[in-house]
């Protein structure tokens, strides 16, 4: 199976933007499009790095999930 890295990065960027936009709607906030785009770019970079450089320690995996979740909430 072939995985193209540009497709993974672009798909992750779009999905993070949609998640952050939906979170902003639920929280009834009005962020700018540029701020959401930059935040989703940083978050997708974090997610991609954590996926590719992951290890099998369960405590580190939980710590990574907490970091990504909190960044998504506090960057809106």
Secondary structure per residue as TSV (DSSP state, phi and psi in degrees):
chain	resnum	aa	ss	phi	psi
A	1	X	-	360.0	131.9
A	2	X	-	-99.8	130.7
A	3	X	-	-117.4	122.0
A	4	X	-	-94.1	125.7
A	5	X	H	-67.0	-33.6
A	6	X	H	-67.3	-34.5
A	7	X	H	-69.1	-40.7
A	8	X	H	-63.0	-45.1
A	9	X	H	-66.6	-44.3
A	10	X	H	-66.6	-42.8
A	11	X	H	-64.2	-41.6
A	12	X	H	-65.4	-38.1
A	13	X	H	-63.2	-45.8
A	14	X	H	-66.5	-42.8
A	15	X	H	-65.9	-39.4
A	16	X	H	-65.3	-37.1
A	17	X	H	-63.2	-43.8
A	18	X	H	-64.6	-41.9
A	19	X	H	-63.3	-44.0
A	20	X	H	-70.5	-34.1
A	21	X	H	-67.4	-42.0
A	22	X	H	-65.3	-38.0
A	23	X	H	-64.6	-39.6
A	24	X	H	-64.1	-37.8
A	25	X	H	-66.6	-43.5
A	26	X	H	-64.3	-39.1
A	27	X	T	-81.6	-2.6
A	28	X	T	57.3	46.6
A	29	X	-	-110.7	159.4
A	30	X	-	-123.0	75.0
A	31	X	-	-79.2	158.3
A	32	X	-	-76.4	157.1
A	33	X	H	-65.2	-38.5
A	34	X	H	-64.5	-41.5
A	35	X	H	-64.3	-41.9
A	36	X	H	-64.4	-39.8
A	37	X	H	-65.3	-45.6
A	38	X	H	-65.5	-41.1
A	39	X	H	-65.3	-40.7
A	40	X	H	-70.6	-30.0
A	41	X	H	-65.7	-44.8
A	42	X	H	-66.3	-42.5
A	43	X	H	-66.7	-38.6
A	44	X	H	-68.4	-33.9
A	45	X	H	-65.3	-41.8
A	46	X	H	-61.5	-46.4
A	47	X	H	-62.6	-44.7
A	48	X	H	-63.7	-41.7
A	49	X	H	-65.7	-39.5
A	50	X	H	-68.3	-33.2
A	51	X	H	-70.5	-45.7
A	52	X	H	-78.4	-25.9
A	53	X	T	-111.3	32.9
A	54	X	-	-81.7	155.9
A	55	X	-	-128.8	-179.2
A	56	X	S	-92.1	4.0
A	57	X	-	-73.5	123.6
A	58	X	H	-69.4	-30.5
A	59	X	H	-70.9	-37.1
A	60	X	H	-69.9	-37.5
A	61	X	H	-63.2	-42.2
A	62	X	H	-65.1	-40.2
A	63	X	H	-62.8	-41.3
A	64	X	H	-63.6	-41.0
A	65	X	H	-64.5	-38.7
A	66	X	H	-66.2	-42.0
A	67	X	H	-62.2	-46.7
A	68	X	H	-65.6	-40.8
A	69	X	H	-65.4	-44.0
A	70	X	H	-69.8	-34.5
A	71	X	H	-64.8	-39.0
A	72	X	H	-65.4	-36.1
A	73	X	H	-76.7	-41.3
A	74	X	H	-87.2	-8.5
A	75	X	T	-88.0	-8.9
A	76	X	-	-82.5	360.0
